[in-house]
Amino acid sequence: MIRKPARLLTVVLALVFTFAAAPAATAAPRTDPFYSYDGAEPLSSYSPGTVLKTRTLNYHVIGISTPLKVTQLLYRTTDALGKPSANVTSVVRSLTGDSTKAVSYQSFYDSLNPEHGPSRAIAGGVSLGGLIANAESLLIAPSLLQGYNVVIPDTEGQDANFAAGPEYGTNTLDSIRAATRAPETGMNDKTRFGLLGYSGGAIATGWAAALAPDYAPDVNKNLVGFTEGGVLVKPSHNLKYVNGSVAWTGVIPMALIGVTRSFDIDLTPYANSYGLQVLKDMEKASIVDALGRYPGLTWEKFVKPEYTNPNTVLPYVEAVNKVNLGSAPTPTVPGFIAQGNNGVLEGTFGNPPGIGTGDGVMVAGDVRSLARQYCETGNKSIKYDQYNTLSHVGAAVAWAPQAILWINDRFAGKSAPSTCGKIAPGNSLAPEVPVG
């Protein structure tokens, strides 16, 4: 019954294997009118999740067209400041024609450049930063093979505000709304969804699960659960943890740019000449550009001498507190959270007091505290796994197959496993306090 769609998916996978390891071609950014809202009515006149434009095209991998069809939607959503904005999501229909179940897959494309979003790669765009979204076809394939519809939002929005969690969450939730309102997707307001994401995708998954009860109760009632790994919880701790590391220090300026851009906060008065140059160089960078680019970079090297304590920079404190997932509401649906804890494998040797170790970029103690907090505030359907021998990349490999099995069980109606009461204590997730 599903032989023909399966053959089409085989084509996609073959192309991924063929081209994922190839040298990256780079295409100049393209002006695509599909991404711009040009309607006569103001965007604010539409409710979040309203479909503004629709197109169907072939799914591309590294710029190569495949027979697999994808529907892309421009939809109305809400930015971090509460203002209406337009964003794009991509929908691949179930290979079996099942309209009742779907996975919202949140990509870890991690970039400050809108051209690197998954929708651009799927539509045929080729760029170095876009290679991640192309390679993620391998992670999307298992869901398609098991009969799920797959929705892939551009979680960072059209400004690519990396690490800006609340905006990731609303973009994800309104993507689901849009996907169930467009006739071309085959889904409707009764379609059930599971949320799935690792690392940057976990930012979107975690915030979407947390915001759904209040921001999108219509979506929340159809969620079967969320699963995430490599989780960013309290970014102020991550700053101290990766400070001076070998590979991951480039995420410091990336996150500062993305979060301050999202909330319209200016940190440039506090940066020294070197810091200003780094901010300029990284303005449109992706994680591919950042990894290993600034080995040994620290906050102290980045700012003026009087601001070596980050908490003396009031806009910084404001920014990190806005993206602290520990201050967000508790999700009401089951969750499976996984976290690595052997960051030395990726060149992060830090073990700061009150923060501890992690997977190289994410802090294990923060993720444990988040899981415990969920358990203690009414959600007992939380499972937490910690991979003490694995780093950030290795933990993704361990988490992915467990995640899809966990999602399968939620759709099957099985009781969600819980490790509540068995999770080791972690760190304080309290907001940062300004100094001076």
HELIX and SHEET records of a PDB file:
HELIX    1   1 ARG A    3  PHE A   19  1                                  17    
HELIX    2   2 PRO A   33  TYR A   35  5                                   3    
HELIX    3   3 LEU A   43  SER A   45  5                                   3    
HELIX    4   4 PRO A  114  HIS A  116  5                                   3    
HELIX    5   5 PRO A  118  ILE A  122  1                                   5    
HELIX    6   6 LEU A  131  ALA A  135  1                                   5    
HELIX    7   7 SER A  137  LEU A  145  1                                   9    
HELIX    8   8 GLY A  165  ARG A  181  1                                  17    
HELIX    9   9 PRO A  183  THR A  185  5                                   3    
HELIX   10  10 GLY A  200  TYR A  215  1                                  16    
HELIX   11  11 PRO A  217  ASN A  220  1                                   4    
HELIX   12  12 PRO A  235  VAL A  242  1                                   8    
HELIX   13  13 TRP A  248  GLY A  250  5                                   3    
HELIX   14  14 VAL A  251  SER A  262  1                                  12    
HELIX   15  15 THR A  268  TYR A  270  5                                   3    
HELIX   16  16 SER A  273  ASP A  281  1                                   9    
HELIX   17  17 ILE A  287  ALA A  290  1                                   4    
HELIX   18  18 TRP A  299  PHE A  302  1                                   4    
HELIX   19  19 PRO A  305  TYR A  307  5                                   3    
HELIX   20  20 PRO A  310  THR A  312  5                                   3    
HELIX   21  21 LEU A  314  LYS A  322  1                                   9    
HELIX   22  22 LEU A  325  SER A  327  5                                   3    
HELIX   23  23 GLY A  343  GLU A  346  5                                   4    
HELIX   24  24 ALA A  364  GLU A  376  1                                  13    
HELIX   25  25 HIS A  392  PHE A  411  1                                  20    
SHEET    1   A 9 VAL A  51  VAL A  61  0                                        
SHEET    2   A 9 ILE A  64  THR A  78 -1                                        
SHEET    3   A 9 PRO A  84  VAL A  92 -1                                        
SHEET    4   A 9 ASN A 149  PRO A 153 -1                                        
SHEET    5   A 9 LYS A 101  GLN A 106  1                                        
SHEET    6   A 9 ARG A 192  TYR A 198  1                                        
SHEET    7   A 9 LEU A 223  GLY A 229  1                                        
SHEET    8   A 9 GLY A 335  GLY A 340  1                                        
SHEET    9   A 9 ILE A 382  TYR A 387  1                                        
END                                                                             
